Amino acid sequence: MKNILVVLAIASLISLGFVLNNSKSDKSDNKIQFNETTETEYPVIVELFTSQGCSSCPSADKVLKEIVDNTETNGKPIYGLSFHVSYWNYLGWKDPYSKESFTDRQHTYGAFMRARSIYTPQMIVNGIDQFVGSSRSQAFHNIKKHLAIPKPDKVLISNVQIEDRKAIINFSIDSELEKSLINFALVERNLKNYVPRGENSGRELSHDNVVRNFETRGFSESGKVELDIPKDLVLANSSIVVYTQNPLNYTVLGAHKYDLSSI
């Protein structure tokens, strides 16, 4: 009997250890870390549709910040874009970073994906995979998947000039899809502000890679585009992100980022 009890005790410990190891592994898998390298990594655009008027959005904003921080550290071609929509503004607080055009962009995605409605927080990875923006595990899974896709477009921002509060972007694109869409985003990091009203009343909210200006154009192999720079934007915390999309299914084809901190 003693031998049987000893065997059962050992089996219980082994089983407990297996459960704990699996639990630890699951937790680790949910961390947004992209330390592995591959020969060719496909650029990944992570679009977050969010709002300061939405109580569920701050957790998604933190996920995007984690993605941005990790990719800055490891040099991965992953570009986070935080689009602040306008449809939460009616609750007594107007999100200072919101634009109707960002709401329109989300509606465009929704129509293509045949969604019954649009919502926040929503993340869309490379134009085709969408999920609740606060889901770190979904973010990790989809970003990893797209990093492994071969043969991206070659998108190059040769230089950016600042004149009269305008960013003049010189770009070139090597694309086989001549009718691809080209998106130009001016994004700003390290933004904070106090929210006195609405669902997040009394909170100070933080945001990274907030889209301050955005423009979409038809395909051109090279050229110049001008984006207005908001008066309160800090150049040292800002970047230009250019990315191409297939107009038929919105798949991201290529991307490049230009940091404005050196200007």
Backbone bond lengths (Angstrom), bond angles and torsions (degrees), N, CA, C in turn:
res aa  C-N    CA-C-N  psi(-1)  N-CA   C-N-CA  omega(-1)  CA-C   N-CA-C  phi
1 M - - - 1.483 - - 1.517 111.25 -
2 K 1.366 115.31 -41.35 1.467 118.41 179.48 1.523 111.21 -61.20
3 N 1.354 114.86 -40.74 1.467 118.89 -179.98 1.527 111.28 -62.66
4 I 1.330 114.90 -40.09 1.469 119.14 179.14 1.517 111.05 -63.96
5 L 1.356 116.58 -43.19 1.469 120.64 178.74 1.519 111.71 -62.38
6 V 1.335 116.04 -39.44 1.472 119.83 178.88 1.519 110.45 -63.57
7 V 1.352 115.65 -44.53 1.460 120.31 179.37 1.518 111.15 -61.11
8 L 1.355 116.53 -43.39 1.472 120.67 179.23 1.524 111.18 -63.91
9 A 1.337 115.66 -39.43 1.469 119.76 179.65 1.516 110.62 -64.33
10 I 1.335 116.32 -43.44 1.473 120.36 179.29 1.523 110.28 -63.94
11 A 1.338 115.71 -42.53 1.469 120.14 179.35 1.522 111.06 -62.13
12 S 1.355 115.48 -38.96 1.464 119.61 179.47 1.525 110.64 -64.74
13 L 1.329 116.84 -41.30 1.465 120.77 179.28 1.516 111.30 -65.08
14 I 1.350 116.08 -42.27 1.469 119.56 177.95 1.521 110.58 -61.63
15 S 1.360 115.56 -44.57 1.464 120.26 179.17 1.513 111.26 -61.86
16 L 1.354 117.36 -42.50 1.460 121.89 179.44 1.522 109.87 -62.93
17 G 1.337 115.13 -42.42 1.462 118.65 179.30 1.505 111.90 -62.92
18 F 1.356 116.59 -38.68 1.460 121.06 178.30 1.525 111.53 -62.65
19 V 1.340 115.77 -43.64 1.466 120.82 179.43 1.521 110.79 -63.24
20 L 1.342 115.80 -45.90 1.461 119.61 -179.30 1.516 111.34 -63.57
21 N 1.328 117.29 -40.93 1.456 120.13 179.04 1.518 111.44 -64.98
22 N 1.339 115.99 -41.22 1.455 119.31 177.89 1.509 111.26 -64.31
23 S 1.343 116.56 -41.42 1.461 121.10 178.96 1.512 110.46 -61.78
24 K 1.340 115.93 -42.95 1.461 120.55 179.00 1.520 110.83 -63.74
25 S 1.356 115.24 -39.83 1.462 120.13 179.42 1.513 111.38 -64.43
26 D 1.358 116.89 -43.81 1.455 120.82 179.00 1.517 110.81 -60.58
27 K 1.336 115.87 -42.09 1.453 119.72 -179.59 1.519 110.42 -64.66
28 S 1.328 116.56 -40.70 1.457 121.17 179.46 1.524 110.89 -65.07
29 D 1.352 115.71 -39.35 1.453 119.69 -178.74 1.526 111.79 -63.11
30 N 1.338 117.16 -25.61 1.454 120.58 -179.43 1.518 113.38 -82.41
31 K 1.328 116.80 -9.05 1.448 119.11 178.02 1.519 109.71 -72.44
32 I 1.329 116.08 138.14 1.455 119.37 -178.98 1.521 108.18 -86.69
33 Q 1.324 115.71 86.74 1.448 122.30 179.87 1.519 108.67 -129.62
34 F 1.317 116.85 132.41 1.450 121.60 -177.87 1.523 108.82 -128.26
35 N 1.332 115.10 67.61 1.457 120.22 -175.25 1.526 112.89 -89.96
36 E 1.344 117.13 -20.91 1.447 119.47 -179.07 1.530 110.20 -70.09
37 T 1.310 116.96 149.84 1.459 121.01 178.27 1.517 109.52 -119.69
38 T 1.312 115.66 147.96 1.454 121.12 174.89 1.523 107.91 -126.85
39 E 1.347 115.51 167.67 1.453 119.06 -177.09 1.525 111.37 -60.84
40 T 1.313 116.34 -48.09 1.463 121.22 177.98 1.512 107.93 -131.02
41 E 1.319 116.80 119.77 1.459 120.08 179.69 1.525 109.98 -105.82
42 Y 1.315 115.02 127.91 1.451 121.61 -179.84 1.527 108.84 -74.32
43 P 1.335 118.73 134.85 1.464 119.43 178.13 1.525 110.91 -65.83
44 V 1.328 115.71 144.36 1.459 121.09 -177.26 1.528 109.50 -123.37
45 I 1.320 116.13 125.11 1.468 122.72 175.59 1.521 108.24 -102.26
46 V 1.325 116.35 121.63 1.458 122.31 178.10 1.523 108.15 -110.10
47 E 1.318 116.67 107.73 1.465 122.05 -179.58 1.527 109.00 -99.52
48 L 1.313 115.99 121.25 1.466 121.33 176.78 1.524 108.69 -108.71
49 F 1.326 116.07 123.85 1.465 121.40 174.06 1.529 107.10 -98.87
50 T 1.322 115.79 116.26 1.454 122.10 -168.88 1.521 110.31 -142.40
51 S 1.333 116.33 176.99 1.464 120.85 177.81 1.523 110.41 -162.74
52 Q 1.319 116.50 144.50 1.458 120.41 174.73 1.521 111.49 -72.33
53 G 1.319 117.63 -12.55 1.456 121.05 178.49 1.518 113.62 -88.95
54 C 1.325 116.95 0.30 1.463 122.53 -175.41 1.528 110.02 -109.24
55 S 1.329 117.32 120.88 1.464 121.03 -176.37 1.525 113.06 -68.43
56 S 1.335 117.41 -21.16 1.461 120.77 179.84 1.526 113.21 -86.57
57 C 1.334 116.61 -7.46 1.463 119.98 -171.96 1.533 115.92 -81.22
58 P 1.340 120.68 -33.37 1.469 118.83 -179.15 1.526 114.18 -54.79
59 S 1.335 118.09 -34.60 1.467 119.93 178.69 1.524 110.55 -66.89
60 A 1.334 117.21 -35.77 1.465 120.83 177.51 1.528 110.62 -71.55
61 D 1.332 116.58 -36.13 1.463 120.51 176.17 1.532 110.41 -60.03
62 K 1.329 116.30 -36.72 1.470 120.89 178.53 1.524 111.26 -68.20
63 V 1.335 116.55 -37.23 1.463 119.90 177.56 1.528 109.99 -63.76
64 L 1.333 116.49 -43.76 1.467 119.47 178.75 1.526 110.98 -63.38
65 K 1.333 116.85 -39.83 1.458 120.22 177.77 1.523 110.65 -61.63
66 E 1.328 116.77 -40.95 1.459 120.91 178.71 1.528 110.78 -62.18
67 I 1.330 116.17 -40.63 1.460 120.63 177.33 1.524 110.35 -63.03
68 V 1.338 116.39 -47.75 1.468 121.27 -178.66 1.520 111.07 -62.30
69 D 1.336 116.87 -46.23 1.471 120.82 -178.85 1.519 111.21 -62.01
70 N 1.330 116.55 -43.88 1.459 120.35 -177.20 1.527 111.56 -67.28
71 T 1.326 116.63 -41.78 1.462 119.28 -177.97 1.527 111.86 -72.72
72 E 1.336 116.90 -30.12 1.462 119.55 175.11 1.523 109.95 -64.69
73 T 1.332 115.89 -39.60 1.465 121.24 -178.95 1.518 111.84 -69.42
74 N 1.334 116.74 -40.28 1.465 120.76 -173.04 1.524 114.39 -101.24
75 G 1.327 117.00 0.61 1.457 120.06 175.01 1.512 115.40 66.92
76 K 1.332 117.38 28.70 1.452 121.11 179.50 1.529 110.63 -80.48
77 P 1.347 117.87 148.64 1.471 120.55 178.41 1.518 111.81 -80.76
78 I 1.333 116.65 59.95 1.461 123.33 -179.72 1.528 107.32 -118.56
79 Y 1.321 116.30 123.23 1.457 120.57 -173.17 1.529 110.25 -122.09
80 G 1.320 116.24 114.13 1.456 121.51 179.63 1.517 110.89 -89.29
81 L 1.328 116.08 137.30 1.463 122.27 178.43 1.523 108.39 -130.32
82 S 1.316 117.27 123.01 1.453 122.08 -179.12 1.526 109.89 -103.80
83 F 1.335 116.48 103.71 1.459 122.57 179.20 1.530 108.98 -93.66
84 H 1.326 117.12 116.46 1.465 121.06 179.26 1.531 109.06 -92.61
85 V 1.337 115.23 115.20 1.460 121.14 -176.35 1.529 110.52 -83.08
86 S 1.327 115.00 168.62 1.469 120.11 -171.96 1.522 115.11 -103.98
87 Y 1.344 118.39 -11.12 1.467 118.64 -168.89 1.527 114.61 -78.39
88 W 1.339 118.05 -1.21 1.464 120.41 172.89 1.535 112.02 -94.61
89 N 1.307 117.61 -4.74 1.471 120.73 -172.63 1.526 114.04 -67.08
90 Y 1.332 117.17 -15.11 1.467 119.94 -175.91 1.532 112.95 -74.60
91 L 1.339 117.97 -10.25 1.472 120.80 -175.33 1.525 113.94 -84.86
92 G 1.323 116.90 14.68 1.459 119.33 175.94 1.515 114.79 104.49
93 W 1.326 117.34 -5.11 1.461 120.80 177.10 1.519 109.04 -135.30
94 K 1.330 116.27 121.58 1.455 120.67 177.41 1.523 108.92 -92.82
95 D 1.306 115.66 115.63 1.462 121.78 178.33 1.532 108.46 -60.08
96 P 1.339 118.52 119.57 1.468 120.59 -176.01 1.528 113.70 -66.53
97 Y 1.319 117.68 -14.60 1.465 120.94 -178.93 1.527 112.33 -104.70
98 S 1.319 116.82 3.33 1.464 120.53 -176.02 1.525 111.79 -80.46
99 K 1.339 115.03 149.85 1.462 122.10 176.04 1.526 108.99 -142.83
100 E 1.323 115.52 143.28 1.467 120.04 175.87 1.523 110.94 -60.97
101 S 1.328 116.62 -34.74 1.464 120.16 -178.92 1.526 111.77 -64.74
102 F 1.347 117.17 -28.16 1.466 120.11 177.01 1.528 110.32 -73.12
103 T 1.344 115.71 -36.79 1.462 120.05 173.66 1.521 110.08 -62.82
104 D 1.336 116.10 -42.19 1.467 120.56 178.30 1.529 110.89 -60.98
105 R 1.332 116.43 -38.48 1.470 119.87 179.62 1.535 110.26 -63.81
106 Q 1.319 116.09 -42.16 1.462 119.20 178.59 1.529 110.79 -65.43
107 H 1.334 117.01 -38.06 1.466 120.32 176.95 1.528 111.03 -62.59
108 T 1.341 115.95 -37.65 1.473 119.90 178.54 1.522 110.61 -61.81
109 Y 1.335 116.05 -45.09 1.461 120.07 176.01 1.532 110.34 -61.17
110 G 1.326 115.91 -44.66 1.461 120.42 -177.86 1.515 112.50 -60.34
111 A 1.339 116.44 -41.28 1.465 120.53 179.44 1.524 110.50 -65.36
112 F 1.331 116.82 -42.24 1.461 119.84 179.89 1.531 111.33 -66.18
113 M 1.338 115.97 -39.17 1.469 120.41 -178.91 1.525 112.74 -83.17
114 R 1.330 116.10 0.16 1.462 122.85 179.48 1.526 111.64 57.78
115 A 1.321 115.47 40.83 1.459 120.97 178.64 1.525 109.62 -78.27
116 R 1.315 117.00 143.87 1.460 120.70 178.58 1.518 111.59 -69.54
117 S 1.332 115.75 -29.57 1.459 120.23 178.90 1.522 108.51 -158.51
118 I 1.320 116.21 164.49 1.454 120.22 173.79 1.526 108.70 -99.45
119 Y 1.321 116.97 160.16 1.452 119.86 -174.27 1.530 109.67 -153.88
120 T 1.316 115.07 165.87 1.461 121.75 171.51 1.528 108.19 -128.43
121 P 1.333 117.23 148.03 1.463 125.88 -5.04 1.529 110.49 -84.72
122 Q 1.309 115.63 137.95 1.466 121.05 178.25 1.519 109.40 -125.67
123 M 1.337 116.03 132.08 1.459 121.11 172.99 1.518 108.83 -108.52
124 I 1.337 115.46 140.76 1.454 121.94 174.77 1.521 107.32 -128.36
125 V 1.324 116.89 121.04 1.465 121.91 -177.77 1.520 109.56 -102.03
126 N 1.323 114.77 122.22 1.474 123.75 179.46 1.524 113.34 52.24
127 G 1.342 114.98 32.51 1.452 120.80 171.80 1.505 116.63 79.62
128 I 1.354 118.42 -4.21 1.471 118.22 -172.90 1.525 115.09 -131.42
129 D 1.326 119.29 -25.97 1.465 121.07 -178.97 1.521 109.86 -105.01
130 Q 1.331 117.08 119.25 1.460 120.80 -177.06 1.517 110.24 -120.73
131 F 1.338 116.02 149.60 1.467 122.09 -179.75 1.521 108.25 -166.22
132 V 1.327 116.85 171.74 1.464 121.67 178.52 1.533 108.69 -64.30
133 G 1.326 116.07 126.76 1.454 121.29 -169.77 1.511 116.47 -64.48
134 S 1.323 117.77 -17.35 1.462 120.49 179.66 1.528 112.68 -87.22
135 S 1.338 117.71 -0.94 1.465 121.36 -178.54 1.527 110.34 -83.49
136 R 1.331 115.96 101.19 1.460 120.97 -179.72 1.526 110.93 -65.93
137 S 1.334 117.20 -37.78 1.463 120.40 -178.24 1.529 111.27 -66.32
138 Q 1.339 117.17 -40.02 1.459 120.49 177.54 1.528 110.88 -67.22
139 A 1.329 116.41 -39.10 1.465 120.43 177.64 1.521 110.32 -60.95
140 F 1.335 115.91 -48.25 1.463 121.91 179.79 1.530 110.49 -58.50
141 H 1.328 115.88 -49.55 1.467 120.96 -176.03 1.525 111.35 -60.49
142 N 1.330 117.23 -48.81 1.460 120.70 -175.30 1.525 112.85 -71.26
143 I 1.322 117.24 -37.31 1.464 119.53 178.05 1.524 110.52 -65.38
144 K 1.335 116.26 -44.95 1.458 120.15 178.45 1.532 110.92 -59.30
145 K 1.319 116.11 -40.23 1.468 120.83 -179.20 1.524 110.95 -62.26
146 H 1.317 116.75 -45.16 1.462 120.03 -176.45 1.521 113.00 -75.49
147 L 1.311 118.14 -27.69 1.464 120.20 176.41 1.526 111.68 -60.36
148 A 1.323 116.81 -28.48 1.462 121.56 -174.29 1.528 113.89 -86.80
149 I 1.338 117.62 -4.71 1.471 119.94 -178.72 1.537 109.43 -76.22
150 P 1.334 117.99 131.64 1.469 119.84 -176.64 1.534 113.98 -83.49
151 K 1.311 114.55 168.55 1.469 125.08 170.77 1.526 115.12 56.69
152 P 1.303 118.89 66.79 1.463 120.24 173.44 1.529 110.71 -79.37
153 D 1.342 116.82 162.85 1.460 121.07 169.55 1.524 109.17 -61.79
154 K 1.314 116.30 150.94 1.454 119.85 172.26 1.529 108.56 -94.67
155 V 1.321 115.08 108.78 1.462 121.42 179.07 1.517 107.37 -111.62
156 L 1.325 117.05 128.92 1.455 120.91 -177.74 1.523 110.81 -131.76
157 I 1.332 115.96 127.94 1.468 121.27 169.72 1.519 105.72 -98.29
158 S 1.331 117.44 106.18 1.467 120.35 -175.23 1.521 111.87 -70.93
159 N 1.325 116.86 -40.34 1.470 120.20 174.60 1.520 109.40 -167.10
160 V 1.322 115.04 162.88 1.467 122.43 176.32 1.517 107.91 -130.72
161 Q 1.309 116.23 131.73 1.464 122.03 177.69 1.527 108.95 -114.28
162 I 1.327 116.02 144.71 1.457 121.48 177.92 1.522 108.51 -110.66
163 E 1.340 115.90 119.25 1.461 121.35 179.23 1.525 109.14 -141.20
164 D 1.342 115.96 125.66 1.472 121.44 176.03 1.528 112.40 50.58
165 R 1.331 115.80 48.93 1.470 123.63 179.61 1.523 111.92 56.95
166 K 1.324 116.00 36.73 1.453 122.46 172.85 1.524 109.01 -128.83
167 A 1.317 116.55 139.86 1.457 121.67 173.74 1.525 107.79 -97.56
168 I 1.323 116.68 116.80 1.463 121.95 179.77 1.530 107.76 -98.69
169 I 1.323 115.86 112.08 1.466 122.44 -171.59 1.523 109.92 -103.22
170 N 1.321 116.74 120.86 1.458 122.59 174.89 1.531 108.00 -99.86
171 F 1.322 116.89 123.78 1.467 119.82 -173.03 1.527 111.13 -137.24
172 S 1.324 114.74 161.71 1.468 121.81 170.93 1.521 108.45 -145.02
173 I 1.343 115.66 148.69 1.463 121.46 -176.40 1.522 109.66 -138.06
174 D 1.315 116.05 131.80 1.461 122.74 174.18 1.512 107.18 -104.26
175 S 1.313 116.95 95.26 1.469 120.44 -173.01 1.518 111.28 -127.60
176 E 1.344 115.60 139.58 1.452 120.61 174.31 1.529 111.08 -84.29
177 L 1.307 116.73 -18.36 1.461 121.19 -179.41 1.529 108.09 -99.93
178 E 1.315 116.30 95.30 1.464 120.87 -171.18 1.520 113.35 -66.64
179 K 1.318 117.59 -19.13 1.460 119.40 -178.48 1.526 112.36 -100.38
180 S 1.313 117.51 17.65 1.465 119.91 -179.10 1.515 111.25 -65.28
181 L 1.313 115.29 153.66 1.461 122.11 176.24 1.524 108.66 -86.21
182 I 1.329 116.32 144.09 1.464 120.97 176.96 1.525 108.12 -118.49
183 N 1.331 116.14 122.70 1.461 122.23 -179.57 1.522 110.33 -106.41
184 F 1.329 114.91 136.82 1.459 121.49 178.35 1.526 108.08 -121.43
185 A 1.324 116.93 118.15 1.469 121.20 -176.92 1.522 110.44 -121.76
186 L 1.320 115.26 130.82 1.462 121.84 170.87 1.519 107.00 -100.39
187 V 1.336 117.50 115.55 1.458 121.22 -175.00 1.528 110.75 -118.90
188 E 1.334 115.12 150.49 1.471 120.99 -179.08 1.528 110.27 -130.23
189 R 1.330 115.52 137.10 1.472 122.42 -179.34 1.532 110.62 -100.00
190 N 1.324 114.46 170.60 1.474 123.22 170.82 1.525 113.54 56.15
191 L 1.315 116.32 45.42 1.458 120.92 177.87 1.524 110.20 -96.23
192 K 1.328 116.21 136.39 1.462 122.07 178.35 1.523 109.49 -140.85
193 N 1.308 115.61 142.94 1.462 119.03 171.44 1.528 110.91 -160.01
194 Y 1.294 115.24 155.54 1.465 122.71 -179.68 1.522 108.82 -86.51
195 V 1.329 116.60 137.30 1.460 122.28 -179.70 1.526 108.73 -110.98
196 P 1.333 118.82 109.17 1.469 121.19 -174.90 1.530 115.20 -85.33
197 R 1.335 117.69 -16.86 1.465 120.52 -175.77 1.528 110.07 -139.59
198 G 1.337 115.04 171.73 1.462 120.16 178.18 1.522 112.18 86.67
199 E 1.324 116.72 -168.19 1.467 121.95 -174.48 1.526 112.87 -65.76
200 N 1.339 117.65 -24.87 1.468 121.43 178.90 1.530 112.01 -104.58
201 S 1.319 115.58 27.45 1.469 121.28 -178.09 1.529 111.82 -54.34
202 G 1.346 115.77 132.85 1.451 121.47 177.03 1.517 115.15 86.03
203 R 1.343 117.01 4.06 1.462 120.42 -177.90 1.526 111.36 -108.33
204 E 1.329 115.85 147.57 1.463 120.82 168.33 1.525 107.06 -97.35
205 L 1.329 115.78 122.15 1.459 120.48 -176.02 1.522 110.93 -105.67
206 S 1.333 115.13 145.55 1.463 122.00 179.86 1.524 109.36 -118.22
207 H 1.332 115.67 144.64 1.463 120.66 -178.60 1.525 110.38 -141.75
208 D 1.325 114.98 148.98 1.459 121.08 174.42 1.519 110.30 -126.89
209 N 1.320 115.20 146.61 1.467 122.36 177.96 1.527 112.45 53.90
210 V 1.335 114.43 44.26 1.467 120.38 175.83 1.526 108.71 -71.12
211 V 1.324 116.95 129.82 1.458 121.11 177.88 1.527 108.30 -74.73
212 R 1.342 116.16 115.06 1.465 120.80 -179.47 1.519 111.90 -96.29
213 N 1.315 116.20 -24.65 1.465 120.85 174.18 1.520 108.13 -154.45
214 F 1.340 115.45 148.35 1.471 119.57 -172.74 1.522 109.05 -152.07
215 E 1.336 114.76 139.63 1.459 119.63 178.16 1.523 109.47 -146.35
216 T 1.338 115.46 141.24 1.461 121.61 176.51 1.521 109.29 -118.17
217 R 1.329 116.08 134.30 1.465 121.40 178.73 1.525 109.98 -131.58
218 G 1.342 114.08 164.67 1.448 119.80 174.64 1.517 110.22 -75.20
219 F 1.325 115.85 170.69 1.459 120.95 -172.24 1.528 112.56 -66.06
220 S 1.322 114.11 140.64 1.458 123.29 171.44 1.521 106.70 -151.66
221 E 1.322 117.59 136.69 1.466 120.49 -177.56 1.522 112.15 -64.58
222 S 1.320 116.19 -30.59 1.466 120.58 178.39 1.520 108.61 -161.13
223 G 1.324 115.39 166.43 1.452 118.51 178.34 1.508 112.98 160.14
224 K 1.343 114.96 -165.40 1.461 122.14 179.19 1.512 109.11 -129.31
225 V 1.312 115.44 142.60 1.468 121.75 175.70 1.516 108.35 -133.99
226 E 1.328 116.57 139.57 1.462 121.27 178.30 1.520 110.20 -109.83
227 L 1.331 115.59 131.67 1.455 121.57 175.00 1.520 109.36 -119.81
228 D 1.342 116.65 130.24 1.465 119.87 175.81 1.525 110.09 -66.31
229 I 1.330 115.56 140.54 1.462 121.59 179.19 1.526 109.10 -103.88
230 P 1.336 118.56 120.19 1.468 120.42 177.64 1.532 111.28 -56.48
231 K 1.326 115.87 147.65 1.467 120.47 -176.17 1.526 112.82 -61.75
232 D 1.322 117.21 -31.97 1.463 120.34 -176.55 1.527 113.57 -91.08
233 L 1.347 117.63 1.62 1.466 119.90 -178.29 1.524 111.12 -73.42
234 V 1.346 115.71 137.79 1.462 122.41 178.09 1.527 108.38 -99.23
235 L 1.326 117.36 113.23 1.460 121.48 -176.23 1.527 111.91 -59.77
236 A 1.329 117.12 -36.28 1.465 121.03 -177.95 1.520 112.38 -62.69
237 N 1.346 117.15 -20.04 1.469 121.41 -179.67 1.528 112.43 -108.02
238 S 1.332 116.71 17.62 1.465 119.38 -169.67 1.525 113.13 -123.89
239 S 1.331 114.09 159.70 1.471 121.81 179.39 1.526 109.40 -145.74
240 I 1.331 114.61 160.86 1.455 121.94 169.73 1.521 107.57 -108.49
241 V 1.329 116.76 129.71 1.463 121.41 175.28 1.522 107.82 -118.44
242 V 1.327 115.71 124.62 1.466 121.60 176.67 1.526 107.77 -114.37
243 Y 1.342 117.21 129.43 1.460 119.64 177.41 1.519 111.25 -145.75
244 T 1.333 114.90 147.53 1.452 121.65 -178.72 1.522 110.30 -103.98
245 Q 1.343 115.16 150.74 1.465 121.29 179.07 1.520 110.62 -137.51
246 N 1.308 115.74 144.73 1.452 122.03 172.35 1.533 107.90 -70.25
247 P 1.326 119.12 122.02 1.472 120.37 -177.22 1.518 113.73 -69.54
248 L 1.339 117.40 -14.30 1.456 120.67 -178.13 1.522 112.92 -83.94
249 N 1.354 116.55 -32.08 1.473 119.01 -177.95 1.529 113.10 -138.38
250 Y 1.336 117.74 4.76 1.466 125.14 175.59 1.537 114.19 65.98
251 T 1.324 117.23 14.23 1.458 119.77 174.77 1.523 110.44 -63.18
252 V 1.316 116.66 133.09 1.465 120.70 176.37 1.522 108.46 -73.30
253 L 1.330 116.10 131.63 1.458 121.78 -174.75 1.523 113.04 -104.41
254 G 1.315 117.04 -27.70 1.457 121.11 -179.41 1.516 110.35 -173.51
255 A 1.326 117.08 162.38 1.473 120.10 -177.23 1.521 110.44 -159.76
256 H 1.335 114.60 157.87 1.456 121.27 175.93 1.533 108.16 -154.55
257 K 1.327 115.69 146.85 1.463 121.46 179.26 1.526 110.76 -120.21
258 Y 1.328 115.51 142.14 1.470 121.69 177.10 1.523 107.88 -126.11
259 D 1.321 116.29 118.28 1.460 121.70 -177.73 1.523 109.55 -80.55
260 L 1.335 117.38 131.26 1.462 121.99 -178.67 1.519 113.97 -91.53
261 S 1.324 117.74 1.38 1.462 120.10 -175.41 1.529 113.04 -65.61
262 S 1.347 116.46 -22.58 1.468 119.78 -177.80 1.525 112.79 -87.73
263 I 1.323 117.61 -6.36 1.481 120.40 -177.62 1.529 110.48 -84.70
